[in-house]
Amino acid sequence: PHLRSLLLFHVGEFQEECWKWVRAICNDLLFLRVLDFEGLRIKGSFPKEVKKLVHLRYLSLKETSITELPSSLGDLRYLLTLDLRVQDEILIPNVLWKLRRLRHLYLPRKYKIGKRDGKLHLHALSYLMTLENVNMSTLREQDLLELSNISRLSVVDGLRKESLGVNPSIQKHDIRTTSKDGPYRLGMRCQISRSRCQNLQGLEFRYTHNRFWHPGMSDN
């Protein structure tokens, strides 16, 4: 069948049969461009057969219980949006840099990188516009500087002032910060160098520590 879009809904507890459906989709619906598993009660390792969906443009695992992604995910060369905001921690293979057409990447709040250095390599994603929930301790900072088209950046933790090239003479952007006690807005502004993140329109910090400070902020 030449089905292009598939959105799955599931009510009730997890059932083993779900994995049969997932594998059948990967093996039979080879022309899919949109595949949305949001909220589906599937858990464990995502099947490597996903590599067969070479035409896929959108893949969402949001609110599932997937705990590990296969390295074959890197074969989805036409993928534009990847939503990995799963419920629990997930192991991500260091293959996302192969998704060179990727525009929007939504990482989960908790994740590990399947590589010795534990760093997520994103240097080749020159078209990336949205990067959400990135923990800077798992990202090579020089990769961030090469994301020239990034317009929305959400940082969980670990951002240093050098990462965004703070410069007091450059345009200001609003910051939204979120603590472990819930979201709130602060009357603060951060000055970001156009020479690095020149297309940045939204910058959000989510942090788990009681103290937070960033150069260029003021109480005005």
Phi, psi and chi 1 to 4 in degrees:
 res  aa     phi    psi   chi1   chi2   chi3   chi4
   1 PRO       -  146.9   22.3  -32.4      -      -
   2 HIS   -98.9   42.2  -69.6 -177.8      -      -
   3 LEU   -65.0  135.1 -170.3   65.7      -      -
   4 ARG  -101.1  -36.5  -67.4  -68.4 -167.1  -89.2
   5 SER  -129.3  140.7  -60.5      -      -      -
   6 LEU  -144.9  117.7 -179.1   60.4      -      -
   7 LEU  -114.5  124.3  -74.5   72.2      -      -
   8 LEU  -106.6  140.3  -60.4  176.6      -      -
   9 PHE  -127.5  142.1  -57.7   90.9      -      -
  10 HIS  -141.1  132.5 -177.1   75.4      -      -
  11 VAL  -117.8  132.4  178.4      -      -      -
  12 GLY   108.4 -168.0      -      -      -      -
  13 GLU   -80.5  166.6  -62.1  -61.7  -36.2      -
  14 PHE   -61.3  139.0  168.6   78.2      -      -
  15 GLN  -129.2  140.7  -61.7  178.7    4.9      -
  16 GLU   -60.5  -27.1  -68.5  -64.1  -26.5      -
  17 GLU   -62.5  -22.0  -72.3   77.4    8.6      -
  18 CYS   -57.4  -39.4  -72.8      -      -      -
  19 TRP   -66.8  -31.3  -81.1  122.5      -      -
  20 LYS   -64.3  -39.6  -63.8  179.8 -178.9  178.5
  21 TRP   -65.5  -42.5  -55.2  -21.4      -      -
  22 VAL   -62.6  -46.7  173.2      -      -      -
  23 ARG   -66.1  -37.2  -69.2 -169.4  173.4   88.2
  24 ALA   -63.6  -39.4      -      -      -      -
  25 ILE   -61.8  -46.6  -69.9  169.3      -      -
  26 CYS   -66.5  -30.4  -66.2      -      -      -
  27 ASN   -88.8  -26.8  -73.4  -41.3      -      -
  28 ASP  -113.1  -32.1  -59.8  -28.9      -      -
  29 LEU   -98.0   68.4  -57.3 -179.6      -      -
  30 LEU   -76.1   -8.6  -56.5 -177.6      -      -
  31 PHE  -102.9   10.2  -68.0   92.9      -      -
  32 LEU   -60.6  139.8  -85.7  179.0      -      -
  33 ARG  -115.7  -26.0  -62.7 -162.7  176.2 -165.7
  34 VAL  -127.2  123.5  175.0      -      -      -
  35 LEU  -135.6  114.2 -177.7   54.6      -      -
  36 ASP  -121.4  112.8 -169.6  -15.2      -      -
  37 PHE  -101.6   12.0  -70.6  108.6      -      -
  38 GLU   -51.0  125.4 -178.2  173.7  -13.3      -
  39 GLY    79.5   -2.8      -      -      -      -
  40 LEU   -70.4  138.4 -162.1   66.6      -      -
  41 ARG   -81.5   65.9  -58.2  -60.7 -176.9 -174.7
  42 ILE  -116.4  142.4   52.4  176.8      -      -
  43 LYS  -144.6  159.4   57.2 -175.6  176.7 -179.2
  44 GLY   103.5 -154.4      -      -      -      -
  45 SER   -86.7  134.4  -59.7      -      -      -
  46 PHE   -73.1  139.3 -159.0   73.0      -      -
  47 PRO   -65.9  142.1   22.1  -32.5      -      -
  48 LYS   -67.9  -16.5   61.9 -177.4 -180.0 -179.9
  49 GLU   -63.8   -9.3  -72.3   86.5   -5.9      -
  50 VAL   -58.2  -23.3   68.7      -      -      -
  51 LYS   -62.3  -18.4   67.0  179.8 -179.3  179.9
  52 LYS   -73.8  -17.5  -62.7 -179.7 -179.7 -179.3
  53 LEU   -86.6   64.6  -56.4  178.2      -      -
  54 VAL   -70.3  -16.4  -65.4      -      -      -
  55 HIS   -92.8    1.8  -60.0  -72.9      -      -
  56 LEU   -64.0  133.3 -150.8   58.3      -      -
  57 ARG  -109.6  -27.2  -55.5  -63.0 -160.5  -88.9
  58 TYR  -136.7  127.4  178.0   97.0      -      -
  59 LEU  -136.8  123.1  174.8   61.3      -      -
  60 SER  -123.6  127.5  175.0      -      -      -
  61 LEU  -114.9   19.9  -57.9  178.7      -      -
  62 LYS   -58.8  135.7 -175.1  178.0  179.8 -179.5
  63 GLU    63.2   18.9  -62.5  -60.1  -34.1      -
  64 THR   -93.3 -178.9   66.5      -      -      -
  65 SER  -115.0   31.6  -64.3      -      -      -
  66 ILE   -63.5  132.9  -62.4  -63.4      -      -
  67 THR  -112.4  -10.9   56.7      -      -      -
  68 GLU  -154.4  139.0 -176.2  175.0   -4.6      -
  69 LEU  -106.8  147.0  -64.7  174.3      -      -
  70 PRO   -81.3  154.0   31.7  -35.5      -      -
  71 SER   -66.7  -19.6   58.2      -      -      -
  72 SER   -66.5  -10.7   59.5      -      -      -
  73 LEU   -58.0  -28.9 -176.6   69.8      -      -
  74 GLY   -66.9   -9.3      -      -      -      -
  75 ASP   -83.8   -6.6  -67.5  -23.5      -      -
  76 LEU   -84.5   71.6  -56.5 -179.5      -      -
  77 ARG   -68.8  -16.6  -56.6  -60.4  174.0   86.0
  78 TYR  -101.6    6.5  -67.8   98.7      -      -
  79 LEU   -65.5  132.0 -160.0   62.5      -      -
  80 LEU  -106.7  -34.9  -59.4  177.7      -      -
  81 THR  -130.7  129.7  -62.0      -      -      -
  82 LEU  -130.6  115.1  178.2   59.1      -      -
  83 ASP  -109.1  109.0 -166.7  -22.0      -      -
  84 LEU  -111.2   24.5  -59.5  177.3      -      -
  85 ARG   -77.7   70.0  -69.9  175.5  -69.8 -176.1
  86 VAL   -78.7  172.4  -63.0      -      -      -
  87 GLN   -74.6  -37.0  -66.5 -177.0  -16.8      -
  88 ASP  -119.4 -172.4  -57.9  -51.9      -      -
  89 GLU   -68.5  145.1 -172.6  175.1   67.5      -
  90 ILE  -133.3  146.5 -171.9  172.9      -      -
  91 LEU   -95.1  120.3  179.6   62.6      -      -
  92 ILE  -109.3  121.1  -56.6  175.5      -      -
  93 PRO   -69.3  150.4   27.0  -35.0      -      -
  94 ASN   -81.9   65.2 -160.8    5.0      -      -
  95 VAL  -125.6    0.9  -63.5      -      -      -
  96 LEU   -63.6  -24.5  -61.3 -173.0      -      -
  97 TRP   -64.2  -18.1   61.7  -89.5      -      -
  98 LYS   -76.5  -17.2  -64.4 -179.1  178.8 -179.1
  99 LEU   -84.6   69.0  -51.8  177.0      -      -
 100 ARG   -66.8  -17.5  -63.4  177.5 -177.5  -90.1
 101 ARG   -94.2    0.9  -67.8  176.8  173.1   83.4
 102 LEU   -60.6  131.5 -160.0   63.1      -      -
 103 ARG  -106.1  -36.2  -58.4  -65.7 -160.9  -83.6
 104 HIS  -133.6  121.8  -52.4  -76.7      -      -
 105 LEU  -125.2  116.5  174.9   57.5      -      -
 106 TYR  -110.2  105.8  -59.0   92.7      -      -
 107 LEU   -86.6  157.3  -65.2  169.1      -      -
 108 PRO   -77.1  167.5   29.3  -34.7      -      -
 109 ARG   -66.9  -30.3  -66.3  -62.8  -61.6  -88.1
 110 LYS  -126.4  126.0  -63.1 -180.0 -179.6  179.6
 111 TYR  -157.0  158.8   61.8   90.2      -      -
 112 LYS  -126.0  152.7  -67.4 -178.4  179.2  179.2
 113 ILE  -105.1  130.1  -52.6  -57.0      -      -
 114 GLY   -81.4   67.1      -      -      -      -
 115 LYS  -156.2  155.8 -171.5  174.9  173.7   64.4
 116 ARG   -56.6  -44.2  -70.3 -177.9 -179.5  178.7
 117 ASP   -81.8   -6.3   61.4    3.1      -      -
 118 GLY    65.8   22.4      -      -      -      -
 119 LYS  -108.7  138.2  -61.2  -67.8 -175.9  179.6
 120 LEU   -88.9  119.1 -169.4   62.6      -      -
 121 HIS   -91.7  117.0  -64.3 -167.3      -      -
 122 LEU  -123.8   15.7  -58.8  178.1      -      -
 123 HIS   -61.4  -26.5   59.2  -78.4      -      -
 124 ALA   -89.4   -2.7      -      -      -      -
 125 LEU   -89.3   67.0  -55.8 -175.2      -      -
 126 SER   -70.6  -16.7   58.4      -      -      -
 127 TYR   -95.1   -2.0  -65.9  106.4      -      -
 128 LEU   -62.9  128.1 -165.2   65.2      -      -
 129 MET  -111.0  -32.6  -59.5  170.8   61.6      -
 130 THR  -123.6  128.2  -56.7      -      -      -
 131 LEU  -134.6  110.4  179.3   56.7      -      -
 132 GLU  -116.2  141.5 -176.8  167.3  -41.8      -
 133 ASN    67.5   29.1  -69.4  -26.6      -      -
 134 VAL   -78.0  133.6   64.3      -      -      -
 135 ASN   -98.3  116.1 -171.9  -38.3      -      -
 136 MET   -64.2  -18.5  -69.4  -57.1  -62.2      -
 137 SER   -71.9  -13.9   65.0      -      -      -
 138 THR  -108.2    8.9   65.6      -      -      -
 139 LEU  -126.8  137.1  178.5   67.0      -      -
 140 ARG   -71.4  121.8  -59.8 -172.0  -53.1  173.7
 141 GLU   -61.4  -31.1  -70.0 -171.1    1.4      -
 142 GLN   -65.9  -25.8   63.0  -91.4   30.0      -
 143 ASP   -65.8  -40.0  -74.7    5.2      -      -
 144 LEU   -60.9  -38.8  178.9   60.4      -      -
 145 LEU   -67.7  -21.4  -58.5 -177.5      -      -
 146 GLU   -90.2   -4.7  -66.1 -179.7   19.1      -
 147 LEU   -85.2   74.4  -59.1  179.8      -      -
 148 SER   -69.5  -19.4   58.3      -      -      -
 149 ASN   -99.0    4.1  -76.8  -50.9      -      -
 150 ILE   -63.6  129.8 -161.4   76.4      -      -
 151 SER  -118.6  -24.5   61.3      -      -      -
 152 ARG  -131.6  122.7  -65.6 -167.8   60.0   83.3
 153 LEU  -129.0  124.5  174.0   63.4      -      -
 154 SER  -118.8  117.6  171.4      -      -      -
 155 VAL  -109.3  128.1  178.5      -      -      -
 156 VAL   -80.8  -45.2  174.6      -      -      -
 157 ASP  -169.6  162.7 -151.6  -12.8      -      -
 158 GLY    86.7   12.8      -      -      -      -
 159 LEU   -80.6  128.4 -175.9   66.5      -      -
 160 ARG  -102.2  158.1  -58.2 -169.8  -50.3  172.8
 161 LYS   -62.3  -31.8   64.9  179.6 -179.2  179.4
 162 GLU   -67.8  -20.8  -66.0   85.7   -2.9      -
 163 SER   -62.6  -36.7  -60.6      -      -      -
 164 LEU  -107.7    7.8  -67.3  176.2      -      -
 165 GLY    59.3   56.5      -      -      -      -
 166 VAL   -59.7  130.5  175.1      -      -      -
 167 ASN  -141.4  119.7 -173.9  -35.0      -      -
 168 PRO   -65.5  -11.2   23.8  -33.8      -      -
 169 SER  -101.2    7.4   64.2      -      -      -
 170 ILE  -107.6  161.4  -58.0  -59.5      -      -
 171 GLN   -50.6  146.6 -178.8  179.1   -2.1      -
 172 LYS   -97.9  152.2  -62.5  178.6  179.3  178.9
 173 HIS  -135.3  144.5  -65.1  -93.4      -      -
 174 ASP   -69.7  150.8  -73.1  -30.2      -      -
 175 ILE  -120.9  136.4  -71.9 -179.5      -      -
 176 ARG  -108.6  127.8  175.1  177.6  -63.0 -127.5
 177 THR  -117.2  148.8   56.1      -      -      -
 178 THR  -133.9  127.8  -54.7      -      -      -
 179 SER  -102.9  177.3   72.5      -      -      -
 180 LYS   -69.0  -13.0   60.7 -177.5  178.4 -178.9
 181 ASP   -90.4   -0.8  -60.6  -40.0      -      -
 182 GLY   123.7  164.4      -      -      -      -
 183 PRO   -75.8  146.1   27.2  -32.9      -      -
 184 TYR  -159.3  158.2   59.0   92.9      -      -
 185 ARG  -103.3  141.0  -71.5 -167.8   65.6   83.0
 186 LEU  -112.8  145.7  -63.1  178.5      -      -
 187 GLY   -79.3   66.0      -      -      -      -
 188 MET  -128.2  153.2  -64.1 -179.9  173.8      -
 189 ARG  -133.6  148.7  -67.1  179.5 -179.8  -87.3
 190 CYS  -122.1  138.1 -179.8      -      -      -
 191 GLN  -100.1  122.3  -61.3  174.5   -6.8      -
 192 ILE  -119.9  134.4  -58.4  169.3      -      -
 193 SER   -69.1  124.9  171.7      -      -      -
 194 ARG   -64.2  -24.8  -72.8  178.8  178.1  172.2
 195 SER   -70.3  -11.6   63.6      -      -      -
 196 ARG  -117.7  -67.3  -65.7 -171.1  176.3 -179.2
 197 CYS  -104.8   64.4  -61.8      -      -      -
 198 GLN   -69.9  -21.6   59.1 -177.9   -3.0      -
 199 ASN   -99.4    5.7  -66.9  -44.6      -      -
 200 LEU   -65.6  123.9 -165.6   62.5      -      -
 201 GLN  -113.7  -29.4  -61.3  175.0    5.1      -
 202 GLY  -133.7  129.6      -      -      -      -
 203 LEU  -129.9  121.5  175.5   60.9      -      -
 204 GLU  -125.4  135.7 -177.1 -179.8   49.3      -
 205 PHE  -112.7  131.4  -67.9   94.4      -      -
 206 ARG  -120.7  124.9  -63.3 -170.2 -178.1   99.5
 207 TYR  -136.1  159.5   58.9  101.9      -      -
 208 THR  -111.4   -4.0   56.0      -      -      -
 209 HIS   -95.2  159.8  -55.9  -67.5      -      -
 210 ASN   -74.4  -25.9  -68.0  -31.6      -      -
 211 ARG  -109.7  138.3  -61.7 -178.3   61.0 -172.5
 212 PHE  -142.5  135.2  178.6   81.6      -      -
 213 TRP  -150.7  143.1  176.2   85.2      -      -
 214 HIS  -144.3  136.8 -167.8  -81.9      -      -
 215 PRO   -57.4  143.8  -21.6   31.5      -      -
 216 GLY    92.8   -6.1      -      -      -      -
 217 MET   -82.7  149.6  -73.4 -173.3  173.3      -
 218 SER  -145.1  171.6   66.0      -      -      -
 219 ASP   -91.3    4.0  -65.5  -31.1      -      -
 220 ASN   -85.2      -  -62.4  -34.4      -      -
